[in-house]
Amino acid sequence: MTVPARYGLGSIKVTSIAGGKVDMFAQLTGSGYSVSGCSGGGGVSSAGEGGVGFSCREGPAATINNAISLKGVDILEAAAVLRIKPAG
């Protein structure tokens, strides 16, 4: 998924869908990175090469870089519905 540059991320790529969670990777285009939320379960880790990997389960949205909201709406065995919109 391509997101606008103002969010500080390059394209977000889904790397796996399993166990009720979606794993994703994104290149960082800004100078920093922050994530809050994903209280439905999830985490974040540095993926090297100026990128970040993160995972989320269904539930409340995560806020990335205080600019983008990403929510796992429906996660099945091999498919997921994600809602991405400006935060706020």
RONU-138635 format. One record per residue: residue number from 1; residue in three letters; x, y, z of N, C-alpha, C, O in turn. Coordinates in Angstrom, 1 decimal. Example, Ala and Ser with C-alpha at 12.3 -4.5 7.8 and 13.67 -1.06 7.14 Angstrom:
residues 2
+--------+-------+--------+--------+--------+--------+--------+--------+--------+--------+--------+--------+--------+--------+
! rodren ! timar !    n.x !    n.y !    n.z !   ca.x !   ca.y !   ca.z !    c.x !    c.y !    c.z !    o.x !    o.y !    o.z !
+--------+-------+--------+--------+--------+--------+--------+--------+--------+--------+--------+--------+--------+--------+
!      1 !   ALA !   13.2 !   -5.7 !    7.8 !   12.3 !   -4.5 !    7.8 !   13.2 !   -3.3 !    7.8 !   14.2 !   -3.3 !    8.5 !
!      2 !   SER !   12.8 !   -2.2 !    7.1 !   13.7 !   -1.1 !    7.1 !   12.9 !    0.0 !    7.9 !   13.4 !    1.1 !    8.0 !
+--------+-------+--------+--------+--------+--------+--------+--------+--------+--------+--------+--------+--------+--------+
END
This chain:
residues 88
+--------+-------+--------+--------+--------+--------+--------+--------+--------+--------+--------+--------+--------+--------+
! rodren ! timar !    n.x !    n.y !    n.z !   ca.x !   ca.y !   ca.z !    c.x !    c.y !    c.z !    o.x !    o.y !    o.z !
+--------+-------+--------+--------+--------+--------+--------+--------+--------+--------+--------+--------+--------+--------+
!      1 !   MET !    0.8 !   -1.2 !    0.0 !    0.0 !    0.0 !    0.0 !    0.9 !    1.2 !    0.0 !    1.8 !    1.3 !    0.8 !
!      2 !   THR !    0.6 !    2.1 !   -0.9 !    1.4 !    3.4 !   -0.9 !    0.7 !    4.4 !   -0.1 !   -0.6 !    4.6 !   -0.1 !
!      3 !   VAL !    1.4 !    5.1 !    0.8 !    0.9 !    6.1 !    1.6 !    1.5 !    7.5 !    1.3 !    2.7 !    7.5 !    0.8 !
!      4 !   PRO !    0.9 !    8.6 !    1.5 !    1.5 !    9.9 !    1.2 !    2.8 !   10.1 !    2.0 !    2.9 !    9.7 !    3.1 !
!      5 !   ALA !    3.7 !   10.8 !    1.4 !    5.0 !   11.0 !    2.0 !    5.0 !   11.7 !    3.4 !    5.8 !   11.5 !    4.2 !
!      6 !   ARG !    3.9 !   12.5 !    3.6 !    3.8 !   13.3 !    4.8 !    3.7 !   12.4 !    6.1 !    3.8 !   12.8 !    7.2 !
!      7 !   TYR !    3.4 !   11.1 !    5.9 !    3.3 !   10.1 !    7.0 !    4.6 !    9.6 !    7.4 !    4.7 !    8.9 !    8.4 !
!      8 !   GLY !    5.7 !    9.9 !    6.7 !    7.0 !    9.5 !    7.1 !    7.3 !    8.0 !    6.8 !    8.3 !    7.5 !    7.3 !
!      9 !   LEU !    6.5 !    7.4 !    6.0 !    6.7 !    6.0 !    5.6 !    6.6 !    5.9 !    4.1 !    5.9 !    6.6 !    3.4 !
!     10 !   GLY !    7.4 !    4.9 !    3.6 !    7.3 !    4.5 !    2.2 !    6.1 !    3.6 !    2.1 !    5.2 !    3.6 !    3.0 !
!     11 !   SER !    6.0 !    2.8 !    1.1 !    4.9 !    1.8 !    0.9 !    4.9 !    0.8 !    2.1 !    6.0 !    0.4 !    2.6 !
!     12 !   ILE !    3.7 !    0.5 !    2.6 !    3.6 !   -0.5 !    3.6 !    3.3 !   -1.8 !    2.9 !    2.4 !   -2.0 !    2.1 !
!     13 !   LYS !    4.1 !   -2.8 !    3.2 !    4.0 !   -4.2 !    2.6 !    3.6 !   -5.2 !    3.7 !    4.2 !   -5.2 !    4.8 !
!     14 !   VAL !    2.6 !   -5.9 !    3.4 !    2.2 !   -7.0 !    4.3 !    3.1 !   -8.2 !    4.0 !    3.3 !   -8.7 !    2.9 !
!     15 !   THR !    3.8 !   -8.6 !    5.1 !    4.8 !   -9.7 !    4.9 !    4.2 !  -11.1 !    5.3 !    4.6 !  -12.1 !    4.9 !
!     16 !   SER !    3.2 !  -11.1 !    6.2 !    2.5 !  -12.4 !    6.5 !    1.2 !  -12.1 !    7.3 !    1.0 !  -11.1 !    7.9 !
!     17 !   ILE !    0.3 !  -13.1 !    7.1 !   -1.0 !  -13.0 !    7.8 !   -1.1 !  -14.4 !    8.4 !   -1.3 !  -15.4 !    7.7 !
!     18 !   ALA !   -1.1 !  -14.5 !    9.7 !   -1.1 !  -15.8 !   10.4 !   -1.4 !  -15.6 !   11.9 !   -1.1 !  -14.6 !   12.5 !
!     19 !   GLY !   -2.1 !  -16.6 !   12.5 !   -2.3 !  -16.5 !   13.9 !   -3.1 !  -15.3 !   14.4 !   -2.9 !  -14.9 !   15.5 !
!     20 !   GLY !   -4.0 !  -14.8 !   13.5 !   -4.8 !  -13.7 !   13.9 !   -4.1 !  -12.3 !   13.9 !   -4.6 !  -11.4 !   14.5 !
!     21 !   LYS !   -2.9 !  -12.3 !   13.3 !   -2.2 !  -11.0 !   13.2 !   -1.6 !  -10.7 !   11.8 !   -1.5 !  -11.7 !   11.0 !
!     22 !   VAL !   -1.4 !   -9.5 !   11.5 !   -0.8 !   -9.1 !   10.2 !    0.5 !   -8.5 !   10.5 !    0.7 !   -7.6 !   11.3 !
!     23 !   ASP !    1.6 !   -9.0 !    9.9 !    2.9 !   -8.5 !   10.0 !    3.2 !   -7.6 !    8.7 !    2.9 !   -8.0 !    7.6 !
!     24 !   MET !    3.8 !   -6.5 !    9.0 !    4.0 !   -5.5 !    7.9 !    5.4 !   -4.9 !    8.0 !    6.1 !   -5.0 !    9.0 !
!     25 !   PHE !    5.8 !   -4.3 !    6.9 !    7.1 !   -3.7 !    6.8 !    7.0 !   -2.4 !    6.0 !    6.2 !   -2.4 !    5.0 !
!     26 !   ALA !    7.7 !   -1.4 !    6.4 !    7.6 !   -0.1 !    5.7 !    9.0 !    0.6 !    5.8 !    9.7 !    0.5 !    6.8 !
!     27 !   GLN !    9.4 !    1.2 !    4.7 !   10.6 !    2.0 !    4.7 !   10.3 !    3.3 !    5.4 !    9.2 !    3.8 !    5.3 !
!     28 !   LEU !   11.3 !    3.8 !    6.1 !   11.1 !    5.1 !    6.8 !   11.6 !    6.2 !    5.8 !   12.7 !    6.1 !    5.2 !
!     29 !   THR !   10.8 !    7.2 !    5.6 !   11.2 !    8.3 !    4.8 !   11.5 !    9.6 !    5.6 !   12.1 !   10.5 !    5.1 !
!     30 !   GLY !   11.1 !    9.6 !    6.8 !   11.4 !   10.7 !    7.7 !   12.5 !   10.4 !    8.6 !   13.2 !    9.4 !    8.5 !
!     31 !   SER !   12.8 !   11.4 !    9.6 !   14.0 !   11.2 !   10.5 !   13.7 !   10.4 !   11.7 !   14.6 !   10.1 !   12.5 !
!     32 !   GLY !   12.4 !   10.1 !   12.0 !   12.1 !    9.4 !   13.2 !   10.9 !    8.4 !   13.0 !   10.3 !    8.4 !   11.9 !
!     33 !   TYR !   10.6 !    7.6 !   14.0 !    9.5 !    6.7 !   13.9 !    8.9 !    6.5 !   15.3 !    9.6 !    6.4 !   16.3 !
!     34 !   SER !    7.6 !    6.5 !   15.3 !    6.9 !    6.2 !   16.6 !    5.6 !    5.5 !   16.3 !    5.0 !    5.6 !   15.2 !
!     35 !   VAL !    5.2 !    4.6 !   17.2 !    4.0 !    3.9 !   17.1 !    3.3 !    3.9 !   18.5 !    4.0 !    3.7 !   19.5 !
!     36 !   SER !    2.0 !    4.1 !   18.5 !    1.3 !    3.9 !   19.8 !    0.0 !    3.2 !   19.5 !   -0.5 !    3.2 !   18.3 !
!     37 !   GLY !   -0.5 !    2.5 !   20.4 !   -1.8 !    1.8 !   20.2 !   -1.5 !    0.3 !   19.9 !   -0.7 !   -0.3 !   20.5 !
!     38 !   CYS !   -2.2 !   -0.2 !   18.9 !   -2.2 !   -1.6 !   18.6 !   -2.6 !   -2.4 !   19.8 !   -2.0 !   -3.5 !   20.1 !
!     39 !   SER !   -3.5 !   -1.8 !   20.7 !   -3.8 !   -2.5 !   21.9 !   -4.6 !   -3.7 !   21.7 !   -4.8 !   -4.5 !   22.6 !
!     40 !   GLY !   -4.9 !   -4.0 !   20.4 !   -5.5 !   -5.3 !   20.1 !   -4.4 !   -6.4 !   20.1 !   -4.7 !   -7.5 !   19.9 !
!     41 !   GLY !   -3.2 !   -5.9 !   20.3 !   -2.0 !   -6.8 !   20.3 !   -1.1 !   -6.5 !   19.2 !   -1.6 !   -6.2 !   18.1 !
!     42 !   GLY !    0.2 !   -6.5 !   19.4 !    1.1 !   -6.2 !   18.3 !    2.4 !   -5.6 !   18.9 !    2.5 !   -5.4 !   20.1 !
!     43 !   GLY !    3.3 !   -5.3 !   18.0 !    4.6 !   -4.7 !   18.4 !    5.3 !   -4.1 !   17.3 !    4.8 !   -4.1 !   16.1 !
!     44 !   VAL !    6.5 !   -3.6 !   17.6 !    7.3 !   -2.9 !   16.5 !    8.7 !   -3.3 !   16.8 !    9.1 !   -3.4 !   17.9 !
!     45 !   SER !    9.5 !   -3.4 !   15.7 !   10.9 !   -3.6 !   15.8 !   11.6 !   -3.0 !   14.7 !   11.0 !   -2.9 !   13.6 !
!     46 !   SER !   12.9 !   -2.7 !   14.9 !   13.7 !   -2.1 !   13.8 !   13.9 !   -3.2 !   12.8 !   14.3 !   -4.3 !   13.2 !
!     47 !   ALA !   13.7 !   -2.9 !   11.5 !   14.0 !   -3.9 !   10.5 !   15.2 !   -3.6 !    9.7 !   15.5 !   -4.3 !    8.7 !
!     48 !   GLY !   16.0 !   -2.7 !   10.1 !   17.3 !   -2.3 !    9.5 !   17.0 !   -1.6 !    8.1 !   15.9 !   -1.5 !    7.7 !
!     49 !   GLU !   18.1 !   -1.2 !    7.5 !   18.0 !   -0.5 !    6.2 !   17.0 !    0.6 !    6.2 !   16.4 !    0.8 !    5.1 !
!     50 !   GLY !   16.8 !    1.3 !    7.3 !   15.9 !    2.5 !    7.3 !   14.5 !    2.1 !    7.2 !   13.6 !    2.8 !    6.8 !
!     51 !   GLY !   14.2 !    0.9 !    7.7 !   12.8 !    0.4 !    7.6 !   12.3 !   -0.1 !    9.0 !   13.1 !   -0.2 !    9.9 !
!     52 !   VAL !   11.1 !   -0.4 !    9.1 !   10.5 !   -0.8 !   10.4 !    9.5 !   -2.0 !   10.1 !    8.8 !   -1.9 !    9.1 !
!     53 !   GLY !    9.5 !   -3.0 !   11.0 !    8.5 !   -4.0 !   10.9 !    7.6 !   -3.9 !   12.0 !    8.0 !   -3.6 !   13.2 !
!     54 !   PHE !    6.3 !   -4.2 !   11.8 !    5.3 !   -4.1 !   12.9 !    4.2 !   -5.1 !   12.7 !    4.0 !   -5.5 !   11.5 !
!     55 !   SER !    3.5 !   -5.4 !   13.7 !    2.4 !   -6.4 !   13.6 !    1.2 !   -5.9 !   14.4 !    1.4 !   -5.3 !   15.5 !
!     56 !   CYS !    0.0 !   -6.2 !   13.9 !   -1.2 !   -5.8 !   14.7 !   -2.2 !   -6.9 !   14.5 !   -2.3 !   -7.6 !   13.6 !
!     57 !   ARG !   -3.0 !   -6.9 !   15.6 !   -4.2 !   -7.8 !   15.6 !   -5.5 !   -7.0 !   15.3 !   -5.4 !   -5.8 !   15.2 !
!     58 !   GLU !   -6.6 !   -7.6 !   15.2 !   -7.9 !   -6.9 !   15.1 !   -8.0 !   -6.1 !   16.4 !   -7.6 !   -6.5 !   17.5 !
!     59 !   GLY !   -8.6 !   -4.9 !   16.3 !   -8.9 !   -4.1 !   17.4 !   -8.6 !   -2.7 !   17.2 !   -8.5 !   -2.2 !   16.1 !
!     60 !   PRO !   -8.4 !   -2.0 !   18.3 !   -8.1 !   -0.5 !   18.3 !   -7.0 !   -0.2 !   17.3 !   -6.0 !   -1.0 !   17.2 !
!     61 !   ALA !   -7.0 !    1.0 !   16.7 !   -6.0 !    1.4 !   15.7 !   -4.7 !    1.7 !   16.4 !   -4.7 !    2.2 !   17.5 !
!     62 !   ALA !   -3.7 !    1.5 !   15.6 !   -2.3 !    2.0 !   16.0 !   -2.1 !    3.4 !   15.3 !   -2.6 !    3.6 !   14.2 !
!     63 !   THR !   -1.4 !    4.3 !   16.0 !   -1.1 !    5.6 !   15.4 !    0.4 !    5.5 !   15.1 !    1.2 !    5.3 !   16.0 !
!     64 !   ILE !    0.8 !    5.8 !   13.9 !    2.1 !    5.7 !   13.4 !    2.6 !    7.1 !   13.1 !    1.9 !    7.9 !   12.3 !
!     65 !   ASN !    3.8 !    7.5 !   13.6 !    4.3 !    8.9 !   13.4 !    3.4 !   10.0 !   13.7 !    3.5 !   11.1 !   13.2 !
!     66 !   ASN !    2.4 !    9.8 !   14.7 !    1.4 !   10.8 !   15.0 !    0.7 !   11.3 !   13.8 !    0.1 !   12.4 !   13.8 !
!     67 !   ALA !    0.7 !   10.5 !   12.7 !    0.1 !   11.0 !   11.5 !   -0.8 !   10.1 !   10.8 !   -1.7 !   10.5 !   10.1 !
!     68 !   ILE !   -0.6 !    8.8 !   11.0 !   -1.4 !    7.8 !   10.3 !   -2.1 !    6.8 !   11.2 !   -1.4 !    6.4 !   12.2 !
!     69 !   SER !   -3.3 !    6.5 !   11.0 !   -4.0 !    5.5 !   11.8 !   -4.1 !    4.2 !   11.0 !   -4.6 !    4.2 !    9.9 !
!     70 !   LEU !   -3.7 !    3.1 !   11.6 !   -3.8 !    1.8 !   10.9 !   -4.5 !    0.8 !   11.8 !   -4.1 !    0.6 !   13.0 !
!     71 !   LYS !   -5.6 !    0.2 !   11.4 !   -6.4 !   -0.7 !   12.2 !   -6.7 !   -2.0 !   11.5 !   -7.0 !   -2.0 !   10.3 !
!     72 !   GLY !   -6.5 !   -3.1 !   12.2 !   -6.9 !   -4.4 !   11.7 !   -8.4 !   -4.6 !   11.9 !   -8.8 !   -4.7 !   13.0 !
!     73 !   VAL !   -9.1 !   -4.5 !   10.8 !  -10.6 !   -4.6 !   10.9 !  -11.0 !   -6.0 !   10.9 !  -11.9 !   -6.4 !   11.8 !
!     74 !   ASP !  -10.5 !   -6.9 !   10.0 !  -10.9 !   -8.3 !   10.0 !   -9.7 !   -9.1 !    9.5 !   -9.2 !   -8.8 !    8.4 !
!     75 !   ILE !   -9.3 !  -10.0 !   10.3 !   -8.1 !  -10.8 !   10.0 !   -8.5 !  -12.3 !    9.9 !   -9.0 !  -12.9 !   10.9 !
!     76 !   LEU !   -8.4 !  -12.9 !    8.7 !   -8.7 !  -14.3 !    8.5 !   -7.5 !  -15.1 !    8.4 !   -6.4 !  -14.6 !    8.7 !
!     77 !   GLU !   -7.6 !  -16.3 !    7.9 !   -6.4 !  -17.2 !    7.8 !   -5.4 !  -16.7 !    6.8 !   -4.2 !  -16.7 !    7.1 !
!     78 !   ALA !   -5.8 !  -16.2 !    5.6 !   -4.9 !  -15.8 !    4.6 !   -5.2 !  -14.4 !    4.0 !   -4.7 !  -14.0 !    3.0 !
!     79 !   ALA !   -6.1 !  -13.7 !    4.6 !   -6.5 !  -12.4 !    4.2 !   -6.8 !  -11.4 !    5.3 !   -7.2 !  -11.9 !    6.4 !
!     80 !   ALA !   -6.7 !  -10.2 !    5.1 !   -7.0 !   -9.2 !    6.1 !   -7.5 !   -7.9 !    5.5 !   -7.2 !   -7.5 !    4.4 !
!     81 !   VAL !   -8.4 !   -7.3 !    6.3 !   -8.9 !   -6.0 !    5.9 !   -8.3 !   -5.0 !    6.9 !   -8.5 !   -5.1 !    8.1 !
!     82 !   LEU !   -7.5 !   -4.0 !    6.3 !   -6.9 !   -2.9 !    7.1 !   -7.5 !   -1.6 !    6.8 !   -7.8 !   -1.4 !    5.6 !
!     83 !   ARG !   -7.7 !   -0.8 !    7.8 !   -8.2 !    0.6 !    7.5 !   -7.0 !    1.6 !    7.8 !   -6.5 !    1.6 !    9.0 !
!     84 !   ILE !   -6.6 !    2.3 !    6.8 !   -5.6 !    3.3 !    7.0 !   -6.1 !    4.7 !    6.6 !   -6.8 !    4.9 !    5.6 !
!     85 !   LYS !   -5.9 !    5.6 !    7.6 !   -6.4 !    7.0 !    7.4 !   -5.6 !    8.0 !    8.2 !   -4.8 !    7.5 !    9.0 !
!     86 !   PRO !   -5.7 !    9.3 !    7.9 !   -5.0 !   10.2 !    8.7 !   -5.4 !   10.1 !   10.2 !   -6.5 !    9.9 !   10.5 !
!     87 !   ALA !   -4.4 !   10.3 !   11.0 !   -4.7 !   10.2 !   12.5 !   -5.4 !   11.5 !   12.9 !   -5.3 !   12.5 !   12.3 !
!     88 !   GLY !   -6.2 !   11.3 !   14.0 !   -6.9 !   12.5 !   14.5 !   -8.3 !   12.6 !   14.2 !   -9.0 !   13.6 !   14.7 !
+--------+-------+--------+--------+--------+--------+--------+--------+--------+--------+--------+--------+--------+--------+
END
